[in-house]
Amino acid sequence: MNVAVVGAGIVGLSTAVALMDRGVTVTVFERGIPGNGQSGGSSRIFRHAHDDPRLVELAQRSLGIWRTWEQRFGTQLVSSDGGVAVGPAVLRRFEVMTAVDGVAAMLVDGAEVPRFLPMSAGYDGPALVDHTAGAIRTRAAIGSLTELLRDRLITDEVYAVAPRPTGAVDVVAGGSTARFDRAVICAGRHTAQLAGAIGRALPVALEAHIRFEFAVRDGRVPQMACLQDASGQYSDVSAYGTPQPGGRAYAVGLSRPIAVSDDLGVADADAFAQARQETCAYVRQALPGLAPQPVGSRACWITRLPWGDDGLAVWQEGNVHIVAGHNLFKLAPWIGTAVADAVVDGELCDELRPDATLGGAPAPRR
Ligand SMILES: Cc1cc2nc3c(=O)[nH]c(=O)nc-3n(C[C@H](O)[C@H](O)[C@H](O)COP(=O)(O)OP(=O)(O)OC[C@H]3O[C@@H](n4cnc5c(N)ncnc54)[C@H](O)[C@@H]3O)c2cc1C
């Protein structure tokens, strides 16, 4: 079988490696530098804490693959920093998490959060500690997968992915048009455009926010938990934080959305300055162990499905599979294996069907 994968972000690379491991001849089309789209930057949160119990289990399966890849590539891909969540959802999330065998979570008082995140001022109310959460070493992951796929990567922009009545799929790229047995579209924030061109309207809402990096005041902290703050104590929108590799900086994002124009640019020119000001104010109060002037930033392009911030689904149009959703980094190893199975066996797993609304309220059992 000859399969094209469009997009070399974490989802496309994971899918391509899973296909390669199944003996498929795979070609990955990437118009820029692998991992420089939504997968860019040096860290992401790996967490089990989700509202949808299916995502807790799938995160656990994904962590199993991350660990296998660590052996395969000889490098750490998910740190052992752990994770802390605060806010009204933590009691329910604790129940959801601990119902899944092997997920290690505990509840502590919010005042104890600095034990896990030394730069934190602490919180009122309960906090959920996810011991096996951590920071994903995104550059190591992208670099290792890209290296494995180096002979299969074509640097070119795909203009169209066209399923033919025969079942074949034509991939029209800048340099050439080539025919494949199957194709997978994993083009991040450009996925909806490519899908729309073959008549599949995806319910993806596009927006953005900016994540800023702050230096640790004490120089280096060996262990800094990832943070999900929906407490409302220091900001009226939720916030998240991730340790950067090396333990000297911490990335913080506030989820105040910035509108995106039709050509996928940021519509409001003042939005960056406002986001910076607001994030610095949050850091001053919530994370006083960080110096409150950013040392770096990263745009977070959000491709949200209507049923939730962690919503994820795969659509099919002829022999083309189309992956869409948000917060996919942690799940990408599992997504890759599930999509590769669908491509090879012709049968998509139940969880990834759009009517399963994975990452939202589970659909009633049929
Ligand atoms: C700042 C930030 C923080 C985040 N935090 C988290 C987190 O803590 N945990 C988590 O799990 N997720 C998080 N996410 C979300 C996660 O990073 C994304 O869901 C994930 O990286 C998406 O990967 P992808 O491969 O689908 O898309 P991308 O990484 O965008 O890859 C798509 C690729 O397709 C290429 N492409 C597009 N169009 C074409 C074309 N026509 N032809 C050829 N190539 C094309 C692009 O150049 C790009 O490289 C965050 C995202 C950001 C930006």
Ligand as a Chemical Component Dictionary entry (heavy atoms), coordinates in Angstrom:
data_LIG
# 
_chem_comp.id                   LIG 
_chem_comp.type                 NON-POLYMER 
_chem_comp.pdbx_formal_charge   0 
_chem_comp.three_letter_code    LIG 
# 
loop_
_chem_comp_atom.comp_id 
_chem_comp_atom.atom_id 
_chem_comp_atom.alt_atom_id 
_chem_comp_atom.type_symbol 
_chem_comp_atom.charge 
_chem_comp_atom.model_Cartn_x 
_chem_comp_atom.model_Cartn_y 
_chem_comp_atom.model_Cartn_z 
_chem_comp_atom.pdbx_ordinal 
LIG C1  C1  C 0 1.517  27.176 22.245 1  
LIG C2  C2  C 0 0.709  25.903 22.189 2  
LIG C3  C3  C 0 0.459  25.193 23.362 3  
LIG C4  C4  C 0 -0.215 23.963 23.317 4  
LIG N1  N1  N 0 -0.341 23.226 24.439 5  
LIG C5  C5  C 0 -0.688 21.915 24.340 6  
LIG C6  C6  C 0 -0.509 21.046 25.428 7  
LIG O1  O1  O 0 -0.078 21.474 26.505 8  
LIG N2  N2  N 0 -0.809 19.721 25.271 9  
LIG C7  C7  C 0 -1.257 19.217 24.085 10 
LIG O2  O2  O 0 -1.474 17.999 23.991 11 
LIG N3  N3  N 0 -1.435 20.039 23.013 12 
LIG C8  C8  C 0 -1.157 21.355 23.123 13 
LIG N4  N4  N 0 -1.265 22.189 22.041 14 
LIG C9  C9  C 0 -1.892 21.681 20.821 15 
LIG C10 C10 C 0 -0.946 20.798 20.030 16 
LIG O3  O3  O 0 0.328  21.362 19.981 17 
LIG C11 C11 C 0 -1.542 20.616 18.643 18 
LIG O4  O4  O 0 -2.849 20.049 18.751 19 
LIG C12 C12 C 0 -0.679 19.701 17.786 20 
LIG O5  O5  O 0 0.663  20.133 17.774 21 
LIG C13 C13 C 0 -1.245 19.652 16.372 22 
LIG O6  O6  O 0 -0.364 18.891 15.585 23 
LIG P1  P1  P 0 -0.698 18.651 14.062 24 
LIG O7  O7  O 0 0.338  17.731 13.538 25 
LIG O8  O8  O 0 -2.133 18.292 13.922 26 
LIG O9  O9  O 0 -0.600 20.103 13.380 27 
LIG P2  P2  P 0 0.706  20.955 12.997 28 
LIG O10 O10 O 0 1.782  20.799 13.973 29 
LIG O11 O11 O 0 0.248  22.329 12.677 30 
LIG O12 O12 O 0 1.208  20.243 11.673 31 
LIG C14 C14 C 0 0.597  20.449 10.429 32 
LIG C15 C15 C 0 1.694  20.579 9.394  33 
LIG O13 O13 O 0 1.095  20.611 8.111  34 
LIG C16 C16 C 0 1.813  21.483 7.291  35 
LIG N5  N5  N 0 0.924  21.904 6.221  36 
LIG C17 C17 C 0 -0.204 22.645 6.325  37 
LIG N6  N6  N 0 -0.780 22.791 5.120  38 
LIG C18 C18 C 0 0.005  22.119 4.248  39 
LIG C19 C19 C 0 -0.066 21.915 2.845  40 
LIG N7  N7  N 0 -1.061 22.411 2.110  41 
LIG N8  N8  N 0 0.916  21.184 2.241  42 
LIG C20 C20 C 0 1.938  20.646 2.980  43 
LIG N9  N9  N 0 2.052  20.837 4.321  44 
LIG C21 C21 C 0 1.091  21.542 4.927  45 
LIG C22 C22 C 0 2.203  22.622 8.226  46 
LIG O14 O14 O 0 3.335  23.317 7.726  47 
LIG C23 C23 C 0 2.471  21.886 9.528  48 
LIG O15 O15 O 0 3.849  21.586 9.704  49 
LIG C24 C24 C 0 -0.685 23.465 22.073 50 
LIG C25 C25 C 0 -0.490 24.198 20.889 51 
LIG C26 C26 C 0 0.215  25.389 20.957 52 
LIG C27 C27 C 0 0.492  26.107 19.644 53 
# 
loop_
_chem_comp_bond.comp_id 
_chem_comp_bond.atom_id_1 
_chem_comp_bond.atom_id_2 
_chem_comp_bond.value_order 
_chem_comp_bond.pdbx_ordinal 
LIG C1  C2  SING 1  
LIG C2  C3  SING 2  
LIG C2  C26 DOUB 3  
LIG C3  C4  DOUB 4  
LIG C4  N1  SING 5  
LIG C4  C24 SING 6  
LIG N1  C5  DOUB 7  
LIG C5  C6  SING 8  
LIG C5  C8  SING 9  
LIG C6  O1  DOUB 10 
LIG C6  N2  SING 11 
LIG N2  C7  SING 12 
LIG C7  O2  DOUB 13 
LIG C7  N3  SING 14 
LIG N3  C8  DOUB 15 
LIG C8  N4  SING 16 
LIG N4  C9  SING 17 
LIG N4  C24 SING 18 
LIG C9  C10 SING 19 
LIG C10 O3  SING 20 
LIG C10 C11 SING 21 
LIG C11 O4  SING 22 
LIG C11 C12 SING 23 
LIG C12 O5  SING 24 
LIG C12 C13 SING 25 
LIG C13 O6  SING 26 
LIG O6  P1  SING 27 
LIG P1  O7  DOUB 28 
LIG P1  O8  SING 29 
LIG P1  O9  SING 30 
LIG O9  P2  SING 31 
LIG P2  O10 DOUB 32 
LIG P2  O11 SING 33 
LIG P2  O12 SING 34 
LIG O12 C14 SING 35 
LIG C14 C15 SING 36 
LIG C15 O13 SING 37 
LIG C15 C23 SING 38 
LIG O13 C16 SING 39 
LIG C16 N5  SING 40 
LIG C16 C22 SING 41 
LIG N5  C17 SING 42 
LIG N5  C21 SING 43 
LIG C17 N6  DOUB 44 
LIG N6  C18 SING 45 
LIG C18 C19 SING 46 
LIG C18 C21 DOUB 47 
LIG C19 N7  SING 48 
LIG C19 N8  DOUB 49 
LIG N8  C20 SING 50 
LIG C20 N9  DOUB 51 
LIG N9  C21 SING 52 
LIG C22 O14 SING 53 
LIG C22 C23 SING 54 
LIG C23 O15 SING 55 
LIG C24 C25 DOUB 56 
LIG C25 C26 SING 57 
LIG C26 C27 SING 58 
# 
